[in-house]
Amino acid sequence: MKLLLTVLILLLPTAVTAQDTLPALFRVVDVEPDDVLNIRAEPTIEADIIGRLAHDAVAIEVTVEDAEGWGRINHRDGIGWVSLRFMERQPAPANGPRCFGVEPFWELSHDDEQAVWKTPEERRRSGLMTVLPDPLPDALGETVIVELSDRRMTLMSTAMECSDGASDRLYGLTSRLLIEKDGTPPQLLAGCCTMAP
């Protein structure tokens, strides 16, 4: 009976808090002012250096952590790896993630009260928004409802790896955007989200 109870306890999912989840924003720490933090092609000290972060760089989005303490970041049109020994998690930003898609191109970002919608045809439209309570409060992701004058948009973001299809970047949030507009069928768009400014 004790063995069965132990096995059941081990099989229970562990609670994941927003503090532990990725993606998250980090800043560079413990790097001398005249030095840089190397971005490597692979999560190892022997890998090629493909870029550098300044000693005081902030708002660096880490999307994945490997078992050896390396964090994956987006760098130029691809990905790179930095040692998390020199990174410190920043508080969650006040603004929500910026979500976007290609084919068709769209972008939706928001703060606590207002959302901004952009497409190549509509440069910038602002509207009121509501963030719905997450049914799983420890999970990263959210549902946002945006009311524009002529449409209602429901954006659902989830912590899941996402490719924008236009580069080799990999994001930590995927999104689905449902657009409901009078007189037209509902439209469902797919995209990625980033927490980086």
ChimeraX attribute file (.defattr): number of C-alpha atoms within 10 A of each C-alpha:
attribute: neighborCount
match mode: 1-to-1
recipient: residues
	/A:1	6
	/A:2	7
	/A:3	8
	/A:4	9
	/A:5	10
	/A:6	10
	/A:7	11
	/A:8	10
	/A:9	11
	/A:10	10
	/A:11	9
	/A:12	8
	/A:13	7
	/A:14	8
	/A:15	9
	/A:16	12
	/A:17	11
	/A:18	15
	/A:19	13
	/A:20	13
	/A:21	15
	/A:22	18
	/A:23	25
	/A:24	24
	/A:25	22
	/A:26	21
	/A:27	20
	/A:28	23
	/A:29	18
	/A:30	12
	/A:31	15
	/A:32	11
	/A:33	9
	/A:34	7
	/A:35	12
	/A:36	16
	/A:37	22
	/A:38	18
	/A:39	25
	/A:40	23
	/A:41	20
	/A:42	17
	/A:43	21
	/A:44	14
	/A:45	15
	/A:46	9
	/A:47	12
	/A:48	14
	/A:49	16
	/A:50	15
	/A:51	16
	/A:52	15
	/A:53	17
	/A:54	17
	/A:55	18
	/A:56	15
	/A:57	15
	/A:58	18
	/A:59	18
	/A:60	22
	/A:61	24
	/A:62	27
	/A:63	24
	/A:64	18
	/A:65	19
	/A:66	11
	/A:67	7
	/A:68	10
	/A:69	13
	/A:70	23
	/A:71	22
	/A:72	26
	/A:73	24
	/A:74	19
	/A:75	18
	/A:76	12
	/A:77	10
	/A:78	12
	/A:79	20
	/A:80	23
	/A:81	28
	/A:82	28
	/A:83	20
	/A:84	20
	/A:85	12
	/A:86	15
	/A:87	22
	/A:88	15
	/A:89	19
	/A:90	15
	/A:91	11
	/A:92	14
	/A:93	14
	/A:94	9
	/A:95	15
	/A:96	21
	/A:97	21
	/A:98	18
	/A:99	25
	/A:100	25
	/A:101	23
	/A:102	14
	/A:103	10
	/A:104	11
	/A:105	13
	/A:106	20
	/A:107	18
	/A:108	23
	/A:109	18
	/A:110	23
	/A:111	15
	/A:112	12
	/A:113	12
	/A:114	15
	/A:115	22
	/A:116	19
	/A:117	20
	/A:118	16
	/A:119	15
	/A:120	10
	/A:121	8
	/A:122	9
	/A:123	10
	/A:124	12
	/A:125	13
	/A:126	17
	/A:127	17
	/A:128	15
	/A:129	21
	/A:130	16
	/A:131	17
	/A:132	11
	/A:133	10
	/A:134	12
	/A:135	9
	/A:136	9
	/A:137	12
	/A:138	14
	/A:139	16
	/A:140	22
	/A:141	20
	/A:142	20
	/A:143	19
	/A:144	19
	/A:145	19
	/A:146	25
	/A:147	17
	/A:148	17
	/A:149	11
	/A:150	8
	/A:151	12
	/A:152	17
	/A:153	21
	/A:154	19
	/A:155	20
	/A:156	19
	/A:157	21
	/A:158	18
	/A:159	19
	/A:160	17
	/A:161	15
	/A:162	19
	/A:163	17
	/A:164	17
	/A:165	13
	/A:166	10
	/A:167	11
	/A:168	14
	/A:169	17
	/A:170	22
	/A:171	25
	/A:172	24
	/A:173	26
	/A:174	23
	/A:175	22
	/A:176	20
	/A:177	23
	/A:178	16
	/A:179	17
	/A:180	17
	/A:181	15
	/A:182	9
	/A:183	6
	/A:184	8
	/A:185	9
	/A:186	12
	/A:187	11
	/A:188	13
	/A:189	17
	/A:190	20
	/A:191	23
	/A:192	26
	/A:193	29
	/A:194	22
	/A:195	22
	/A:196	18
	/A:197	11
